[in-house]
């Protein structure tokens, strides 16, 4: 297990913000994305109310630590909690969207937003602010599987009473002292009990949850094709390849990864395809209705891989 912390930064692929949304971008090295994500949390700084600790103390409201490093509850608020939060410092609603590549696929083209992830948080009263965390394991896992599709996360803030920082209730600037950061916990892909080498093809079945390039069983029935000129076999296991090709799965083909990052025109990126094929023996009628016994190469997929 290892932990990685990344501060938000500007994404060079996104020249403009998404309307009234800020975009947070977190860059990961090729070495880091070769691991499996076990936990990912986005930390955001929520500014406290305008009252100082001294003011609250004079009015009998207070005490307590100022807690710049204090964390507040990140659970969704009930309606009663929301009402109480509004009366004290307000409730801040944070909505996150994964930024998706547009139809053009170009860095300067339009981009789309994924499904919304919304959480509500109480504004800290009597403090200058506090950190809150939001779980982003699913989103970060997708970034690790497809690094070039990591275009960042769009964030929208609503609610909460104005603070001494103008209309901002949550800090989203990458240059601020309390800039957003993402903490990711990872595990080596080969550290699990079933140590699978990355350059060896995976075998899956219809019940597998594997998303990477994998070989699946497929039985071909010649009679369903109407190929009655084939005497034997009537059926055989052909198999096929399907799945994603993340960078960590391309150790033997580094050129493919580099080319996909450069995004040349008409390039579809790495693909999952047969890497080892075997032959079958077949008995069939030729054009002159003579019985032929032959060995046909490249008929059975033995191993799949990415290139």
C-alpha positions in Angstrom: 0.0 0.0 0.0 1.2 3.5 -0.7 -0.3 7.0 -0.5 0.0 9.8 -3.0 -1.1 13.4 -2.5 -1.6 15.8 -5.4 -2.4 19.5 -5.3 -4.9 20.9 -7.7 -3.4 22.6 -10.8 -4.4 24.1 -14.0 -5.1 21.7 -16.8 -3.3 22.7 -20.1 -5.9 20.8 -22.1 -8.7 23.0 -20.8 -8.3 26.6 -21.9 -11.5 27.9 -20.3 -13.6 27.1 -17.3 -16.9 25.3 -17.7 -19.2 28.3 -17.4 -19.7 29.0 -13.7 -17.8 25.9 -12.7 -14.1 25.7 -11.7 -12.1 22.8 -13.0 -9.6 21.0 -10.6 -6.9 19.0 -12.3 -4.6 16.5 -10.7 -1.6 15.2 -12.6 -0.3 11.6 -12.0 2.9 10.2 -13.3 3.1 7.1 -15.5 4.5 5.1 -12.6 1.7 6.0 -10.2 -1.1 5.0 -12.7 0.3 1.5 -13.0 -1.3 0.8 -9.6 -4.8 -0.1 -8.5 -6.7 2.6 -6.6 -8.0 1.4 -3.2 -9.0 4.8 -1.8 -9.2 8.4 -3.1 -10.4 11.4 -1.2 -10.7 15.0 -2.4 -10.1 17.6 0.4 -11.6 21.0 0.2 -11.3 24.0 2.5 -14.6 25.5 3.6 -14.3 29.1 5.0 -15.8 29.7 8.4 -18.3 32.5 9.3 -17.3 36.1 9.6 -17.5 36.1 13.4 -14.1 35.8 15.1 -13.4 33.6 18.0 -13.1 36.6 20.3 -16.5 37.9 19.2 -18.1 34.6 20.0 -16.3 34.4 23.3 -17.5 37.9 24.3 -21.1 36.9 23.5 -20.9 33.6 25.4 -21.0 31.5 22.2 -17.8 30.1 22.1 -14.5 28.9 23.0 -13.3 25.9 21.1 -10.2 25.6 19.0 -9.8 27.6 15.9 -8.8 24.4 14.2 -7.3 25.4 10.8 -6.5 21.7 10.4 -9.8 20.5 11.8 -12.1 18.3 9.7 -15.9 18.6 9.7 -18.5 16.0 9.0 -18.8 15.3 5.3 -22.0 13.3 5.5 -25.1 14.5 3.7 -27.2 16.6 6.0 -30.8 15.9 7.0 -33.4 18.6 6.6 -33.2 19.4 10.4 -29.5 19.7 10.3 -29.7 21.9 7.2 -32.0 24.3 9.0 -29.7 24.4 12.0 -26.7 25.0 9.7 -28.5 27.9 7.9 -29.2 29.6 11.2 -25.5 29.4 12.2 -23.3 29.6 9.2 -25.2 28.2 6.3 -25.0 24.9 4.4 -22.6 24.6 1.5 -23.6 22.4 -1.4 -20.6 21.0 -3.4 -21.4 19.4 -6.8 -18.7 17.6 -8.7 -18.7 16.4 -12.3 -16.0 14.4 -14.1 -14.9 16.3 -17.2 -15.3 14.1 -20.3 -13.7 14.3 -23.7 -16.0 15.9 -26.3 -17.0 14.4 -29.6 -14.2 16.2 -31.4 -11.6 14.6 -29.0 -9.3 17.6 -29.4 -7.9 19.7 -26.6 -9.4 22.8 -27.9 -12.8 21.3 -28.6 -15.9 21.2 -26.4 -16.0 19.0 -23.4 -18.9 17.3 -21.6 -19.7 16.7 -17.9 -20.3 13.3 -16.3 -23.0 12.5 -13.7 -23.2 14.9 -10.7 -21.9 13.9 -7.3 -23.4 16.2 -4.7 -22.6 16.6 -1.0 -23.7 19.1 1.6 -21.6 20.5 4.4 -22.1 22.8 7.4 -20.1 26.1 7.4 -17.9 26.1 10.5 -19.0 28.7 13.0 -16.4 30.7 14.9 -13.5 29.2 12.9 -11.5 30.5 10.0 -12.3 27.4 8.2 -12.1 23.6 8.1 -11.2 20.7 5.7 -13.9 18.4 4.3 -13.3 15.3 2.3 -15.3 13.7 -0.6 -14.8 10.1 -1.8 -13.6 9.9 -5.4 -12.4 6.4 -5.8 -14.5 5.5 -8.8 -13.5 8.7 -10.7 -9.8 8.3 -10.0 -9.9 4.6 -10.9 -11.2 5.7 -14.4 -8.3 8.2 -14.7 -5.8 5.5 -13.9 -7.3 3.1 -16.5 -7.4 5.8 -19.1 -4.7 8.5 -18.2 -5.3 10.6 -21.3 -9.0 11.0 -20.4 -8.0 12.6 -17.1 -9.3 16.1 -17.9 -10.1 17.0 -14.3 -13.2 17.4 -12.2 -15.6 20.4 -12.5 -16.8 21.8 -9.2 -19.8 24.0 -8.4 -20.3 25.7 -5.0 -23.7 27.0 -3.9 -25.3 28.0 -0.6 -23.5 29.3 2.5 -23.5 32.8 3.8 -20.8 35.2 2.5 -17.5 35.2 4.4 -14.6 37.6 4.6 -13.4 36.1 1.3 -16.2 37.6 -0.7 -18.7 35.3 -2.2 -16.4 32.2 -1.9 -17.4 29.7 0.8 -15.0 27.0 -0.5 -11.4 27.5 -1.7 -10.9 26.3 -5.3 -7.8 28.2 -6.3 -4.7 26.1 -6.9 -2.5 28.9 -5.8 -4.2 29.5 -2.4 -2.6 28.4 0.9 -5.5 26.0 1.4 -5.6 24.7 -2.2 -7.7 21.6 -2.9 -5.7 18.4 -2.9 -6.4 14.8 -3.7 -5.0 11.9 -1.6 -4.9 8.5 -3.3 -4.1 5.2 -1.7 -2.9 2.6 -4.2 -1.8 -1.1 -4.3 0.6 -2.7 -6.7 -1.3 -4.7 -9.4 1.0 -7.7 -8.7 0.7 -7.6 -4.9 -2.5 -9.6 -4.8 -2.5 -13.3 -4.1 -2.9 -14.3 -7.8 0.2 -12.7 -9.1 -0.5 -12.1 -12.8 2.4 -10.8 -14.9 1.3 -7.8 -16.9 2.8 -9.3 -20.1 0.8 -12.5 -19.8 -2.7 -12.5 -21.2 -5.7 -12.8 -18.9 -8.5 -15.4 -19.2 -12.0 -14.4 -18.3 -15.6 -15.7 -18.5 -19.0 -14.1 -18.8 -19.1 -13.6 -15.0 -15.8 -11.8 -14.7 -15.6 -8.2 -13.6 -12.3 -7.7 -15.3 -12.2 -4.5 -17.5 -8.7 -4.9 -18.9 -7.9 -6.8 -22.1 -8.8 -10.4 -21.6 -9.5 -13.6 -23.6 -13.1 -14.8 -23.5 -14.5 -18.2 -24.5 -16.4 -18.4 -27.8 -17.7 -21.6 -29.5 -18.3 -21.3 -33.2 -21.0 -23.6 -34.7 -20.4 -24.0 -38.5 -23.9 -25.4 -39.0 -25.4 -22.1 -37.8 -23.5 -20.5 -40.6 -25.0 -22.9 -43.1 -21.5 -24.3 -43.9 -22.6 -27.8 -44.6 -19.4 -28.4 -46.7 -17.4 -28.8 -43.4 -17.5 -32.4 -42.3 -15.6 -32.0 -39.0 -15.4 -30.4 -36.6 -19.0 -29.1 -36.6 -18.1 -26.8 -33.7 -14.8 -25.5 -32.2 -13.6 -23.1 -29.5 -12.4 -20.0 -31.4 -12.3 -17.5 -28.4 -12.0 -13.7 -28.7 -10.4 -10.7 -27.2 -12.1 -7.8 -25.5 -11.3 -5.1 -22.8 -9.5 -1.9 -22.1 -5.8 -1.2 -22.6 -4.5 1.1 -19.8 -0.9 2.2 -20.0 0.2 -0.2 -17.3 -0.9 -3.1 -19.5 1.5 -2.1 -22.4 5.0 -2.9 -21.2 6.0 -4.5 -24.4 4.6 -1.7 -26.6 5.7 1.6 -25.2 5.4 3.3 -28.6 1.7 2.8 -28.6 1.3 4.6 -25.3 3.5 7.5 -26.4 1.6 7.8 -29.7 -1.8 7.8 -27.9 -0.6 10.7 -25.7 0.4 12.7 -28.7 -3.1 12.3 -30.1 -2.4 12.2 -33.8 -5.3 12.4 -36.3 -7.4 9.2 -36.7 -5.5 7.4 -34.0 -7.8 5.2 -31.9 -5.2 4.4 -29.2 -4.1 0.9 -28.0 -6.5 -2.0 -28.7 -7.1 -5.4 -27.3 -6.3 -8.1 -30.0 -5.0 -11.7 -30.3 -1.3 -12.1 -29.5 -1.1 -15.9 -29.9 -3.1 -18.1 -32.3 -3.1 -21.8 -32.9 -4.4 -24.1 -35.7 -7.1 -26.6 -35.9 -7.5 -29.7 -38.2 -10.5 -29.8 -40.5 -12.2 -32.3 -42.8 -14.2 -30.7 -45.6 -15.3 -30.9 -49.2 -13.4 -28.8 -51.7 -14.9 -27.2 -54.9 -14.7 -30.5 -56.7 -16.5 -32.3 -53.9 -13.3 -34.1 -52.9 -12.8 -34.7 -49.2 -9.8 -32.7 -47.9 -8.0 -33.0 -44.6 -6.1 -29.8 -43.7 -4.5 -27.9 -40.9 -5.8 -24.3 -40.7 -3.5 -21.8 -38.8 -4.7 -18.8 -36.9 -8.1 -20.3 -35.9 -8.0 -20.3 -32.1 -7.1 -17.4 -29.9 -4.7 -18.6 -27.2 -3.7 -15.3 -25.7 -4.8 -11.6 -25.9 -2.8 -8.5 -25.4 -2.7 -4.7 -26.1 -0.8 -2.9 -28.8 
